[in-house]
Amino acid sequence: MDLGIILKNNNLVVDSLTVAEVFNKEHKRVLQDIRKKIDEIGQSGGHNFVPTDIEVKTYFWEDSYIYIQGRNRPIYYMTQKGCTYLVMGYTGKLANQYKLAYIEQFEQMKQALEDQAIPYLENPTPDQLVEIIRERLSRAEIIIQPKDDELGRDYFAIGIYGLLRYYGHDKSITYPYIRSIRPKVMDIGLAEFEEIVNYCAVKDKLKLAYVRATLENWQPSEVEQLRPPIFGIAGLLTV
């Protein structure tokens, strides 16, 4: 079951609308519950075993979404800690099942992110990135329909992630995004996908939405090669 966990601001989070739907509650009630929890965090700091420097934003943060007729409505995003803190008070047989499901899915996605992520380097050079990508792909396999916790070792998922990083995309790259373009990339191969990413980078349009749109309507175009290509014509790593 998809519980709506996403990567946002480099954190795995779920939003209050999704939690309301999963636990069959009105969204306004979930908002009230979250605000009570935020008040509790503020009142609990420094008491007994509770640290004095708890940051609410490591549990919850408020945002807005567009509702009917263009009106803004409040929404909260919550981290794994925030979600656990909120739903521990929800009772019932189904509620217990969903609480366990959230705990397991957060852990699975966290582990998969750790498996997939290219190690952090301070201003890595293209050569350093190539070596990291090469090492990751050497241990990868082609999984026909990978689950979220398998994307970190899937050849095409790592290739997509690695190429976007190599050509300069420095924002979050989520599992849903990789999953949405992966079938097309499998169809055309990583070598041609690299041409597309290079094209977007040269045009200074290396945004994920633009890459996806270009992928869907790709017409080969002669542009300069921004960086030495990683993949050969057969879609395999070059030596």
N, CA, C and O of each residue as an XYZ file, in Angstrom:
956
protein
N       0.839     -1.210      0.000
C       0.000      0.000      0.000
C       0.866      1.249      0.000
O       1.817      1.348      0.775
N       0.539      2.212     -0.875
C       1.282      3.464     -0.919
C       0.727      4.392      0.148
O      -0.442      4.774      0.095
N       1.559      4.758      1.117
C       1.120      5.593      2.230
C       1.464      7.069      2.036
O       1.335      7.868      2.963
N       1.899      7.422      0.840
C       2.109      8.828      0.523
C       3.397      9.415      1.043
O       3.509     10.635      1.158
N       4.383      8.581      1.364
C       5.661      9.096      1.844
C       6.471      9.585      0.649
O       6.649      8.860     -0.330
N       6.956     10.807      0.736
C       7.705     11.404     -0.368
C       8.992     12.027      0.167
O       9.179     12.173      1.375
N       9.874     12.391     -0.766
C      11.086     13.111     -0.400
C      10.858     14.590     -0.675
O      10.628     14.983     -1.818
N      10.921     15.420      0.381
C      10.700     16.859      0.245
C      11.710     17.591      1.112
O      11.866     17.285      2.294
N      12.393     18.560      0.518
C      13.440     19.299      1.237
C      14.468     18.345      1.854
O      14.965     18.559      2.959
N      14.767     17.281      1.092
C      15.744     16.280      1.526
C      15.321     15.512      2.778
O      16.163     14.957      3.484
N      14.014     15.482      3.051
C      13.477     14.699      4.162
C      12.366     13.794      3.658
O      11.574     14.192      2.804
N      12.306     12.584      4.184
C      11.166     11.731      3.913
C      10.008     12.222      4.767
O      10.119     12.299      5.991
N       8.896     12.553      4.121
C       7.759     13.129      4.843
C       6.449     12.573      4.297
O       6.402     11.991      3.213
N       5.389     12.767      5.075
C       4.032     12.508      4.618
C       3.214     13.729      4.986
O       3.512     14.389      5.981
N       2.183     14.046      4.203
C       1.406     15.252      4.495
C       0.129     14.923      5.257
O      -0.332     13.781      5.274
N      -0.431     15.955      5.887
C      -1.594     15.766      6.748
C      -2.834     15.329      5.973
O      -3.673     14.610      6.515
N      -2.966     15.749      4.718
C      -4.099     15.302      3.906
C      -4.074     13.791      3.713
O      -5.098     13.117      3.819
N      -2.887     13.278      3.429
C      -2.757     11.834      3.223
C      -3.037     11.070      4.509
O      -3.733     10.055      4.489
N      -2.497     11.551      5.631
C      -2.744     10.891      6.915
C      -4.238     10.888      7.233
O      -4.769      9.895      7.730
N      -4.913     12.003      6.944
C      -6.356     12.070      7.185
C      -7.086     11.018      6.361
O      -8.005     10.361      6.851
N      -6.672     10.862      5.104
C      -7.320      9.876      4.238
C      -7.043      8.453      4.712
O      -7.954      7.627      4.774
N      -5.790      8.170      5.044
C      -5.417      6.817      5.466
C      -6.155      6.404      6.740
O      -6.644      5.280      6.850
N      -6.228      7.339      7.711
C      -6.841      7.010      8.997
C      -8.329      7.371      9.040
O      -8.958      7.327     10.097
N      -8.880      7.727      7.878
C     -10.318      7.995      7.750
C     -10.771      9.077      8.736
O     -11.734      8.893      9.480
N     -10.057     10.210      8.725
C     -10.386     11.330      9.589
C     -10.572     12.585      8.748
O     -10.038     12.684      7.643
N     -11.330     13.541      9.272
C     -11.439     14.828      8.597
C     -10.103     15.557      8.684
O      -9.416     15.507      9.705
N      -9.751     16.233      7.599
C      -8.459     16.914      7.584
C      -8.369     17.964      8.684
O      -7.312     18.138      9.290
N      -9.468     18.663      8.945
C      -9.423     19.702      9.979
C      -9.141     19.091     11.355
O      -8.529     19.741     12.203
N      -9.580     17.851     11.584
C      -9.296     17.177     12.856
C      -7.819     16.813     12.960
O      -7.212     16.928     14.025
N      -7.251     16.373     11.840
C      -5.825     16.046     11.842
C      -4.993     17.307     12.071
O      -3.993     17.270     12.788
N      -5.405     18.423     11.461
C      -4.710     19.692     11.690
C      -4.764     20.076     13.172
O      -3.771     20.533     13.737
N      -5.925     19.888     13.792
C      -6.056     20.182     15.216
C      -5.124     19.292     16.039
O      -4.475     19.757     16.976
N      -5.064     18.000     15.675
C      -4.189     17.060     16.394
C      -2.730     17.474     16.274
O      -1.979     17.418     17.248
N      -2.332     17.889     15.079
C      -0.937     18.294     14.858
C      -0.606     19.532     15.681
O       0.453     19.604     16.305
N      -1.503     20.497     15.682
C      -1.245     21.726     16.447
C      -1.156     21.445     17.946
O      -0.378     22.081     18.657
N      -1.952     20.495     18.417
C      -1.842     20.096     19.821
C      -0.477     19.472     20.091
O       0.138     19.734     21.124
N      -0.013     18.656     19.168
C       1.296     18.017     19.326
C       2.416     19.066     19.318
O       3.382     18.960     20.072
N       2.271     20.069     18.461
C       3.279     21.135     18.418
C       3.310     21.866     19.753
O       4.383     22.176     20.270
N       2.127     22.143     20.316
C       2.068     22.783     21.638
C       2.720     21.893     22.698
O       3.434     22.385     23.572
N       2.475     20.596     22.618
C       3.059     19.664     23.585
C       4.580     19.671     23.513
O       5.260     19.615     24.537
N       5.109     19.740     22.286
C       6.574     19.781     22.117
C       7.140     21.019     22.804
O       8.154     20.951     23.498
N       6.462     22.161     22.595
C       6.931     23.390     23.209
C       6.876     23.366     24.725
O       7.718     23.967     25.393
N       5.873     22.664     25.276
C       5.702     22.619     26.724
C       6.562     21.554     27.392
O       6.820     21.621     28.594
N       7.006     20.569     26.611
C       7.728     19.434     27.190
C       9.229     19.633     27.259
O       9.907     18.954     28.030
N       9.763     20.560     26.459
C      11.208     20.747     26.407
C      11.812     21.024     27.774
O      11.354     21.914     28.490
N      12.832     20.271     28.135
C      13.536     20.473     29.394
C      12.969     19.720     30.577
O      13.545     19.742     31.665
N      11.835     19.047     30.374
C      11.236     18.290     31.473
C      11.731     16.845     31.454
O      11.738     16.200     30.406
N      12.136     16.351     32.592
C      12.580     14.966     32.750
C      13.647     14.619     31.707
O      14.745     15.177     31.712
N      13.299     13.679     30.806
C      14.296     13.212     29.840
C      14.215     13.952     28.502
O      14.945     13.617     27.569
N      13.342     14.948     28.400
C      13.136     15.632     27.124
C      14.175     16.739     26.953
O      14.309     17.588     27.835
N      14.919     16.753     25.831
C      15.912     17.814     25.607
C      15.256     19.193     25.560
O      14.070     19.314     25.253
N      16.023     20.211     25.860
C      15.487     21.575     25.862
C      15.488     22.197     24.467
O      14.814     23.201     24.237
N      16.230     21.614     23.546
C      16.422     22.251     22.238
C      15.713     21.510     21.106
O      16.223     21.457     19.987
N      14.541     20.939     21.389
C      13.786     20.256     20.336
C      13.318     21.272     19.297
O      12.749     22.305     19.649
N      13.555     20.984     18.036
C      13.095     21.846     16.957
C      11.821     21.267     16.363
O      11.800     20.137     15.877
N      10.757     22.064     16.411
C       9.460     21.594     15.899
C       9.578     21.175     14.443
O       8.934     20.214     14.022
N      10.406     21.894     13.659
C      10.503     21.606     12.226
C      11.097     20.233     11.937
O      11.001     19.748     10.809
N      11.707     19.598     12.932
C      12.174     18.225     12.723
C      11.037     17.225     12.896
O      11.203     16.027     12.665
N       9.875     17.742     13.309
C       8.669     16.913     13.438
C       7.603     17.332     12.418
O       7.102     16.511     11.650
N       7.269     18.629     12.427
C       6.191     19.159     11.583
C       6.612     20.504     10.994
O       7.364     21.257     11.613
N       6.110     20.798      9.775
C       6.168     22.175      9.300
C       4.938     22.455      8.442
O       4.438     21.589      7.725
N       4.471     23.696      8.543
C       3.233     24.086      7.874
C       3.512     24.618      6.479
O       4.525     25.273      6.229
N       2.575     24.315      5.570
C       2.639     24.808      4.203
C       1.200     25.075      3.771
O       0.303     25.128      4.612
N       0.974     25.242      2.486
C      -0.390     25.442      1.987
C      -0.548     24.724      0.666
O       0.435     24.401     -0.001
N      -1.784     24.479      0.294
C      -2.069     23.879     -1.002
C      -3.270     24.595     -1.604
O      -4.038     25.247     -0.896
N      -3.421     24.466     -2.917
C      -4.509     25.144     -3.613
C      -5.761     24.286     -3.545
O      -5.762     23.131     -3.970
N      -6.820     24.862     -3.009
C      -8.094     24.157     -2.869
C      -9.032     24.641     -3.979
O      -8.596     25.285     -4.933
N     -10.314     24.327     -3.843
C     -11.316     24.694     -4.846
C     -11.324     26.211     -5.039
O     -11.177     26.980     -4.089
N     -11.501     26.618     -6.302
C     -11.579     28.030     -6.686
C     -10.294     28.798     -6.351
O     -10.321     30.012     -6.148
N      -9.169     28.073     -6.296
C      -7.881     28.723     -6.125
C      -7.578     29.213     -4.732
O      -6.640     29.986     -4.539
N      -8.357     28.779     -3.751
C      -8.114     29.222     -2.380
C      -7.002     28.400     -1.737
O      -6.886     27.197     -1.970
N      -6.190     29.067     -0.929
C      -5.118     28.383     -0.199
C      -5.670     27.772      1.081
O      -6.453     28.395      1.798
N      -5.250     26.551      1.349
C      -5.630     25.876      2.578
C      -4.366     25.372      3.274
O      -3.387     25.035      2.607
N      -4.378     25.316      4.619
C      -3.180     24.860      5.334
C      -2.974     23.351      5.208
O      -3.927     22.578      5.105
N      -1.729     22.967      5.220
C      -1.353     21.556      5.209
C      -0.060     21.438      6.013
O       0.762     22.354      6.016
N       0.109     20.335      6.675
C       1.350     20.095      7.413
C       2.098     18.929      6.789
O       1.496     17.940      6.371
N       3.418     19.059      6.733
C       4.279     17.938      6.392
C       4.918     17.441      7.682
O       5.289     18.235      8.546
N       5.042     16.138      7.805
C       5.631     15.582      9.020
C       6.687     14.557      8.662
O       6.516     13.756      7.743
N       7.773     14.598      9.397
C       8.850     13.634      9.226
C       8.442     12.307      9.863
O       7.340     12.175     10.397
N       9.335     11.336      9.801
C       9.053     10.059     10.441
C       8.773     10.257     11.932
O       7.867      9.631     12.482
N       9.551     11.131     12.589
C       9.329     11.397     14.014
C       7.956     12.028     14.235
O       7.221     11.645     15.146
N       7.627     12.997     13.391
C       6.348     13.672     13.548
C       5.169     12.750     13.307
O       4.183     12.778     14.044
N       5.277     11.931     12.265
C       4.207     10.988     11.953
C       4.000     10.007     13.104
O       2.869      9.748     13.513
N       5.100      9.465     13.620
C       5.008      8.515     14.733
C       4.392      9.177     15.954
O       3.540      8.586     16.619
N       4.817     10.404     16.254
C       4.312     11.136     17.415
C       2.816     11.427     17.268
O       2.066     11.351     18.240
N       2.387     11.762     16.043
C       0.977     12.073     15.806
C       0.092     10.838     15.922
O      -0.885     10.835     16.671
N       0.436      9.796     15.181
C      -0.494      8.670     15.048
C      -0.445      7.706     16.223
O      -1.286      6.812     16.312
N       0.522      7.863     17.134
C       0.541      6.972     18.291
C      -0.732      7.114     19.117
O      -1.084      6.214     19.879
N      -1.422      8.246     18.968
C      -2.660      8.446     19.719
C      -3.896      7.927     19.010
O      -4.984      7.944     19.586
N      -3.758      7.467     17.777
C      -4.911      6.951     17.034
C      -5.125      5.482     17.402
O      -4.174      4.703     17.459
N      -6.367      5.120     17.648
C      -6.662      3.771     18.137
C      -7.557      3.011     17.168
O      -8.122      3.573     16.230
N      -7.662      1.724     17.427
C      -8.483      0.859     16.590
C      -7.631     -0.142     15.846
O      -6.429      0.063     15.671
N      -8.252     -1.233     15.406
C      -7.520     -2.310     14.741
C      -6.836     -1.831     13.464
O      -5.651     -2.090     13.256
N      -7.591     -1.128     12.603
C      -7.016     -0.641     11.352
C      -5.950      0.418     11.626
O      -4.931      0.474     10.939
N      -6.192      1.257     12.636
C      -5.212      2.294     12.977
C      -3.883      1.660     13.360
O      -2.824      2.143     12.958
N      -3.931      0.581     14.134
C      -2.695     -0.105     14.519
C      -1.972     -0.677     13.310
O      -0.744     -0.636     13.236
N      -2.737     -1.209     12.362
C      -2.126     -1.769     11.157
C      -1.438     -0.670     10.343
O      -0.332     -0.858      9.835
N      -2.110      0.479     10.228
C      -1.526      1.582      9.464
C      -0.310      2.166     10.169
O       0.652      2.566      9.514
N      -0.344      2.220     11.497
C       0.822      2.717     12.240
C       2.040      1.846     11.963
O       3.137      2.348     11.721
N       1.828      0.536     12.002
C       2.935     -0.386     11.707
C       3.395     -0.233     10.261
O       4.591     -0.279      9.972
N       2.430     -0.048      9.355
C       2.770      0.097      7.938
C       3.620      1.349      7.714
O       4.577      1.319      6.941
N       3.272      2.452      8.392
C       4.055      3.676      8.262
C       5.471      3.480      8.791
O       6.436      3.904      8.156
N       5.598      2.847      9.936
C       6.927      2.609     10.511
C       7.785      1.810      9.538
O       8.939      2.159      9.287
N       7.215      0.735      8.992
C       7.974     -0.134      8.085
C       8.325      0.586      6.791
O       9.449      0.473      6.301
N       7.356      1.337      6.228
C       7.626      1.982      4.941
C       8.628      3.118      5.076
O       9.461      3.312      4.190
N       8.564      3.873      6.169
C       9.578      4.905      6.395
C      10.969      4.276      6.453
O      11.909      4.784      5.842
N      11.099      3.168      7.189
C      12.403      2.518      7.335
C      12.894      1.960      6.007
O      14.077      2.069      5.683
N      11.982      1.357      5.232
C      12.361      0.804      3.940
C      12.845      1.898      2.992
O      13.856      1.738      2.309
N      12.115      3.008      2.959
C      12.497      4.087      2.048
C      13.783      4.763      2.500
O      14.590      5.181      1.671
N      13.978      4.871      3.807
C      15.215      5.457      4.322
C      16.412      4.594      3.938
O      17.454      5.110      3.536
N      16.256      3.282      4.065
C      17.340      2.379      3.704
C      17.603      2.410      2.210
O      18.753      2.390      1.770
N      16.521      2.460      1.428
C      16.684      2.500     -0.025
C      17.375      3.785     -0.463
O      18.195      3.769     -1.380
N      17.045      4.898      0.190
C      17.717      6.158     -0.128
C      19.199      6.081      0.186
O      20.034      6.562     -0.579
N      19.519      5.470      1.319
C      20.923      5.324      1.694
C      21.665      4.442      0.704
O      22.830      4.689      0.391
N      20.978      3.401      0.208
C      21.603      2.507     -0.770
C      21.815      3.201     -2.100
O      22.809      2.980     -2.791
N      20.843      4.054     -2.443
C      20.868      4.680     -3.767
C      21.740      5.921     -3.825
O      22.391      6.188     -4.836
N      21.750      6.670     -2.746
C      22.350      8.005     -2.793
C      23.828      7.954     -3.149
O      24.569      7.094     -2.673
N      24.236      8.881     -3.984
C      25.654      9.050     -4.267
C      26.281      9.724     -3.062
O      25.775     10.754     -2.619
N      27.357      9.191     -2.515
C      27.955      9.757     -1.307
C      28.231     11.251     -1.462
O      28.623     11.720     -2.531
N      28.021     11.973     -0.389
C      28.231     13.423     -0.428
C      29.711     13.755     -0.511
O      30.527     13.221      0.241
N      30.036     14.629     -1.419
C      31.390     15.164     -1.524
C      31.265     16.676     -1.636
O      30.336     17.175     -2.270
N      32.168     17.389     -1.042
C      32.171     18.845     -1.140
C      32.634     19.239     -2.536
O      33.807     19.088     -2.879
N      31.688     19.754     -3.350
C      31.993     20.150     -4.729
C      32.738     19.045     -5.491
O      33.875     19.252     -5.914
N      32.111     17.878     -5.669
C      32.799     16.783     -6.362
C      33.099     17.137     -7.806
O      32.328     17.845     -8.454
N      34.210     16.647     -8.303
C      34.559     16.850     -9.704
C      33.784     15.849    -10.550
O      33.339     14.825    -10.030
N      33.611     16.118    -11.838
C      32.951     15.150    -12.711
C      33.628     13.777    -12.665
O      32.949     12.751    -12.691
N      34.959     13.754    -12.596
C      35.669     12.470    -12.540
C      35.318     11.696    -11.273
O      35.171     10.474    -11.314
N      35.183     12.400    -10.146
C      34.809     11.734     -8.905
C      33.395     11.155     -8.996
O      33.139     10.044     -8.533
N      32.481     11.921     -9.598
C      31.117     11.436     -9.764
C      31.081     10.208    -10.669
O      30.351      9.256    -10.397
N      31.861     10.229    -11.737
C      31.898      9.081    -12.646
C      32.357      7.829    -11.909
O      31.787      6.753    -12.093
N      33.367      7.963    -11.093
C      33.875      6.807    -10.346
C      32.831      6.272     -9.376
O      32.684      5.059     -9.221
N      32.108      7.173     -8.728
C      31.061      6.741     -7.799
C      29.943      6.032     -8.555
O      29.480      4.969     -8.141
N      29.511      6.630     -9.668
C      28.445      6.016    -10.469
C      28.897      4.663    -10.996
O      28.131      3.700    -10.974
N      30.132      4.585    -11.467
C      30.678      3.332    -11.989
C      30.672      2.245    -10.910
O      30.323      1.095    -11.174
N      31.064      2.630     -9.690
C      31.104      1.659     -8.596
C      29.696      1.181     -8.249
O      29.483     -0.007     -8.006
N      28.732      2.111     -8.225
C      27.353      1.732     -7.914
C      26.774      0.797     -8.976
O      26.124     -0.198     -8.654
N      27.015      1.127    -10.235
C      26.458      0.320    -11.318
C      27.117     -1.054    -11.407
O      26.500     -2.004    -11.888
N      28.345     -1.167    -10.954
C      29.025     -2.459    -11.000
C      28.358     -3.481    -10.077
O      28.502     -4.688    -10.269
N      27.619     -2.980     -9.062
C      26.942     -3.865     -8.124
C      25.441     -3.927     -8.377
O      24.699     -4.539     -7.609
N      24.993     -3.282     -9.475
C      23.555     -3.180     -9.736
C      23.060     -4.352    -10.573
O      23.847     -5.123    -11.123
N      21.755     -4.465    -10.654
C      21.112     -5.467    -11.504
C      19.880     -4.844    -12.140
O      19.348     -3.854    -11.638
N      19.432     -5.419    -13.237
C      18.218     -4.925    -13.885
C      17.030     -5.642    -13.261
O      16.878     -6.854    -13.411
N      16.196     -4.893    -12.566
C      15.010     -5.441    -11.918
C      13.803     -4.995    -12.739
O      13.597     -3.800    -12.947
N      13.013     -5.949    -13.200
C      11.938     -5.635    -14.146
C      10.949     -4.629    -13.568
O      10.669     -3.605    -14.192
N      10.419     -4.915    -12.381
C       9.480     -4.002    -11.738
C       9.916     -3.792    -10.284
O       9.330     -4.371     -9.369
N      10.930     -2.978    -10.077
C      11.478     -2.822     -8.729
C      10.518     -2.143     -7.768
O       9.804     -1.210     -8.136
N      10.512     -2.623     -6.528
C       9.796     -1.931     -5.466
C      10.677     -0.774     -4.991
O      11.839     -0.663     -5.381
N      10.099      0.090     -4.137
C      10.868      1.248     -3.674
C      12.168      0.832     -3.000
O      13.207      1.464     -3.191
N      12.103     -0.246     -2.204
C      13.311     -0.641     -1.487
C      14.307     -1.394     -2.370
O      15.369     -1.805     -1.901
N      13.959     -1.575     -3.660
C      14.870     -2.219     -4.596
C      15.476     -1.234     -5.602
O      16.404     -1.583     -6.332
N      14.952     -0.003     -5.638
C      15.438      0.966     -6.616
C      16.910      1.300     -6.417
O      17.611      1.650     -7.366
N      17.372      1.187     -5.171
C      18.759      1.513     -4.884
C      19.763      0.571     -5.502
O      20.954      0.882     -5.540
N      19.312     -0.584     -5.992
C      20.235     -1.514     -6.652
C      19.798     -1.857     -8.080
O      20.332     -2.784     -8.690
N      18.835     -1.112     -8.604
C      18.407     -1.308     -9.987
C      19.297     -0.505    -10.934
O      19.544      0.679    -10.705
N      19.774     -1.147    -11.988
C      20.722     -0.539    -12.918
C      20.176      0.753    -13.524
O      20.878      1.763    -13.575
N      18.926      0.721    -13.982
C      18.375      1.896    -14.658
C      18.077      3.026    -13.674
O      18.273      4.196    -14.004
N      17.609      2.695    -12.475
C      17.340      3.731    -11.472
C      18.629      4.444    -11.077
O      18.664      5.670    -10.972
N      19.688      3.663    -10.859
C      20.984      4.265    -10.515
C      21.512      5.089    -11.684
O      22.077      6.165    -11.485
N      21.328      4.588    -12.900
C      21.777      5.327    -14.075
C      21.068      6.659    -14.223
O      21.704      7.674    -14.505
N      19.747      6.666    -14.033
C      18.970      7.907    -14.116
C      19.459      8.904    -13.070
O      19.751     10.062    -13.370
N      19.537      8.419    -11.837
C      19.965      9.278    -10.725
C      21.382      9.810    -10.969
O      21.650     11.000    -10.801
N      22.272      8.916    -11.363
C      23.667      9.297    -11.560
C      23.855     10.302    -12.681
O      24.635     11.245    -12.542
N      23.152     10.115    -13.790
C      23.297     11.037    -14.914
C      22.790     12.441    -14.565
O      23.412     13.440    -14.925
N      21.666     12.504    -13.868
C      21.146     13.814    -13.472
C      22.124     14.541    -12.558
O      22.326     15.749    -12.682
N      22.730     13.789    -11.637
C      23.722     14.397    -10.746
C      24.979     14.810    -11.535
O      25.518     15.899    -11.337
N      25.424     13.931    -12.418
C      26.655     14.168    -13.176
C      26.555     15.435    -14.022
O      27.525     16.181    -14.155
N      25.367     15.671    -14.596
C      25.217     16.845    -15.460
C      24.757     18.095    -14.700
O      24.492     19.132    -15.307
N      24.664     17.989    -13.366
C      24.509     19.214    -12.587
C      23.222     19.423    -11.839
O      23.038     20.478    -11.231
N      22.300     18.441    -11.856
C      21.060     18.641    -11.089
C      21.365     18.436     -9.611
O      21.812     17.362     -9.207
N      21.120     19.475     -8.798
C      21.487     19.402     -7.384
C      20.287     19.455     -6.436
O      20.455     19.654     -5.233
N      19.084     19.277     -6.972
C      17.886     19.239     -6.131
C      17.501     17.782     -5.852
O      18.130     16.848     -6.349
N      16.449     17.617     -5.043
C      15.987     16.269     -4.716
C      15.492     15.537     -5.968
O      14.870     16.135     -6.846
N      15.776     14.249     -6.031
C      15.285     13.385     -7.107
C      14.508     12.271     -6.426
O      15.107     11.384     -5.818
N      13.197     12.301     -6.518
C      12.361     11.400     -5.735
C      12.142     10.054     -6.422
O      12.307      9.921     -7.634
N      11.769      9.067     -5.620
C      11.419      7.757     -6.174
C      10.279      7.839     -7.191
O      10.383      7.251     -8.268
N       9.183      8.560     -6.874
C       8.108      8.635     -7.873
C       8.586      9.190     -9.214
O       8.129      8.746    -10.267
N       9.505     10.160     -9.179
C      10.012     10.715    -10.441
C      10.803      9.657    -11.209
O      10.574      9.451    -12.401
N      11.723      8.995    -10.532
C      12.517      7.960    -11.194
C      11.610      6.877    -11.761
O      11.803      6.416    -12.886
N      10.620      6.478    -10.971
C       9.701      5.433    -11.423
C       8.903      5.893    -12.641
O       8.598      5.091    -13.524
N       8.562      7.193    -12.691
C       7.723      7.687    -13.792
C       8.458      7.700    -15.135
O       7.829      7.523    -16.178
N       9.771      7.907    -15.125
C      10.500      7.966    -16.402
C      11.256      6.678    -16.705
O      11.741      6.495    -17.821
N      11.360      5.794    -15.734
C      12.172      4.587    -15.900
C      11.744      3.711    -17.089
O      12.615      3.239    -17.819
N      10.425      3.471    -17.319
C      10.055      2.639    -18.479
C      10.544      3.211    -19.806
O      11.011      2.471    -20.672
N      10.437      4.528    -19.962
C      10.891      5.160    -21.207
C      12.407      5.067    -21.337
O      12.929      4.833    -22.427
N      13.112      5.253    -20.217
C      14.575      5.162    -20.255
C      15.009      3.739    -20.590
O      15.971      3.539    -21.332
N      14.301      2.749    -20.041
C      14.604      1.352    -20.382
C      14.403      1.111    -21.872
O      15.152      0.360    -22.497
N      13.397      1.749    -22.425
C      13.063      1.559    -23.840
C      14.128      2.142    -24.758
O      14.505      1.524    -25.754
N      14.617      3.348    -24.415
C      15.575      4.003    -25.317
C      17.023      3.724    -24.927
O      17.928      3.883    -25.746
N      17.245      3.312    -23.688
C      18.600      3.033    -23.225
C      19.230      4.223    -22.525
O      18.848      5.370    -22.759
N      20.188      3.943    -21.672
C      20.835      5.002    -20.894
C      21.721      5.909    -21.751
O      21.910      7.080    -21.422
N      22.260      5.377    -22.843
C      23.097      6.223    -23.712
C      22.269      7.346    -24.317
O      22.706      8.496    -24.346
N      21.069      7.018    -24.805
C      20.218      8.061    -25.394
C      19.653      8.972    -24.307
O      19.482     10.171    -24.529
N      19.365      8.410    -23.136
C      18.903      9.264    -22.032
C      19.991     10.261    -21.654
O      19.696     11.403    -21.301
N      21.238      9.833    -21.726
C      22.336     10.758    -21.436
C      22.356     11.907    -22.441
O      22.642     13.047    -22.074
N      22.055     11.613    -23.710
C      21.973     12.677    -24.705
C      20.912     13.703    -24.320
O      21.103     14.908    -24.484
N      19.781     13.197    -23.800
C      18.681     14.084    -23.409
C      19.084     14.946    -22.220
O      18.836     16.151    -22.206
N      19.708     14.320    -21.219
C      20.130     15.072    -20.038
C      21.181     16.107    -20.422
O      21.148     17.239    -19.940
N      22.109     15.720    -21.285
C      23.126     16.664    -21.762
C      22.467     17.828    -22.493
O      22.837     18.984    -22.289
N      21.488     17.523    -23.346
C      20.773     18.561    -24.089
C      20.114     19.563    -23.131
O      20.225     20.775    -23.313
N      19.426     19.034    -22.103
C      18.755     19.900    -21.128
C      19.771     20.747    -20.357
O      19.531     21.921    -20.075
N      20.903     20.137    -20.024
C      21.939     20.874    -19.286
C      22.524     21.988    -20.137
O      22.746     23.093    -19.643
N      22.778     21.711    -21.416
C      23.326     22.719    -22.320
C      22.347     23.883    -22.477
O      22.756     25.041    -22.563
N      21.048     23.563    -22.513
C      20.014     24.592    -22.647
C      19.733     25.289    -21.320
O      18.883     26.176    -21.243
N      20.457     24.877    -20.270
C      20.257     25.436    -18.923
C      18.832     25.210    -18.445
O      18.223     26.080    -17.822
N      18.307     24.014    -18.751
C      16.944     23.649    -18.358
C      16.948     22.263    -17.717
O      16.133     21.405    -18.056
N      17.869     22.061    -16.796
C      18.002     20.752    -16.173
C      17.038     20.625    -14.990
O      17.430     20.226    -13.893
N      15.785     20.969    -15.230
C      14.738     20.756    -14.243
C      14.060     19.423    -14.547
O      13.937     19.027    -15.706
N      13.623     18.740    -13.495
C      13.099     17.392    -13.684
C      11.897     17.369    -14.629
O      11.770     16.464    -15.454
N      11.022     18.358    -14.506
C       9.842     18.387    -15.377
C      10.246     18.573    -16.832
O       9.645     17.977    -17.726
N      11.263     19.400    -17.076
C      11.720     19.636    -18.448
C      12.401     18.393    -19.009
O      12.226     18.055    -20.180
N      13.179     17.715    -18.167
C      13.827     16.474    -18.614
C      12.764     15.449    -19.001
O      12.887     14.780    -20.027
N      11.719     15.325    -18.179
C      10.661     14.354    -18.481
C       9.930     14.724    -19.772
O       9.658     13.856    -20.601
N       9.613     16.002    -19.944
C       8.924     16.432    -21.163
C       9.800     16.204    -22.393
O       9.305     15.773    -23.435
N      11.084     16.486    -22.280
C      12.004     16.263    -23.399
C      12.115     14.779    -23.715
O      12.181     14.386    -24.880
N      12.135     13.963    -22.676
C      12.208     12.515    -22.853
C      11.005     11.992    -23.632
O      11.141     11.106    -24.475
N       9.827     12.547    -23.345
C       8.606     12.086    -24.006
C       8.527     12.539    -25.458
O       7.876     11.891    -26.278
N       9.184     13.643    -25.777
C       9.077     14.193    -27.139
C      10.459     14.415    -27.754
O      10.699     15.417    -28.428
N      11.348     13.478    -27.513
C      12.743     13.652    -27.905
C      12.941     13.558    -29.410
O      12.544     12.587    -30.054
N      13.564     14.595    -29.946
C      14.040     14.608    -31.320
C      15.538     14.889    -31.251
O      15.938     15.979    -30.843
N      16.380     13.916    -31.646
C      17.831     14.125    -31.548
C      18.246     15.474    -32.118
O      17.830     15.869    -33.207
N      19.083     16.171    -31.346
C      19.499     17.513    -31.739
C      20.998     17.666    -31.509
O      21.533     17.201    -30.503
N      21.657     18.312    -32.437
C      23.093     18.522    -32.325
C      23.380     19.656    -31.340
O      23.074     20.817    -31.610
N      23.962     19.310    -30.212
C      24.389     20.311    -29.241
C      25.785     19.921    -28.766
O      26.233     18.792    -28.965
N      26.453     20.865    -28.143
C      27.776     20.556    -27.613
C      27.669     19.520    -26.497
O      26.633     19.409    -25.841
N      28.732     18.771    -26.289
C      28.781     17.807    -25.204
C      29.329     18.518    -23.977
O      30.501     18.890    -23.931
N      28.447     18.707    -22.961
C      28.831     19.480    -21.786
C      29.939     18.799    -20.998
O      30.852     19.462    -20.505
N      29.861     17.464    -20.877
C      30.865     16.688    -20.163
C      31.139     15.403    -20.934
O      30.307     14.976    -21.733
N      32.283     14.786    -20.708
C      32.564     13.518    -21.398
C      31.463     12.507    -21.097
O      31.128     12.304    -19.930
N      30.891     11.868    -22.118
C      29.780     10.929    -21.879
C      30.208      9.734    -21.035
O      31.338      9.255    -21.126
N      29.276      9.271    -20.213
C      29.533      8.107    -19.348
C      29.194      6.822    -20.063
O      29.892      5.818    -19.925
N      28.099      6.856    -20.843
C      27.603      5.635    -21.472
C      27.937      5.595    -22.948
O      27.853      6.600    -23.654
N      28.325      4.393    -23.405
C      28.612      4.196    -24.816
C      27.344      3.969    -25.600
O      26.250      4.007    -25.037
N      27.474      3.734    -26.884
C      26.307      3.598    -27.766
C      25.417      2.423    -27.388
O      24.217      2.434    -27.665
N      26.003      1.404    -26.753
C      25.208      0.245    -26.354
C      24.525      0.445    -25.011
O      23.856     -0.461    -24.515
N      24.685      1.600    -24.428
C      24.059      1.856    -23.142
C      24.843      1.302    -21.978
O      24.317      1.181    -20.872
N      26.098      0.964    -22.218
C      26.945      0.432    -21.159
C      28.004      1.463    -20.780
O      28.322      2.362    -21.558
N      28.537      1.317    -19.584
C      29.580      2.246    -19.154
C      30.782      2.179    -20.081
O      31.235      1.101    -20.465
N      31.288      3.355    -20.431
C      32.524      3.373    -21.205
C      33.698      3.109    -20.296
O      33.650      3.402    -19.102
N      34.742      2.561    -20.854
C      35.939      2.231    -20.057
C      36.721      3.499    -19.775
O      37.762      3.449    -19.121
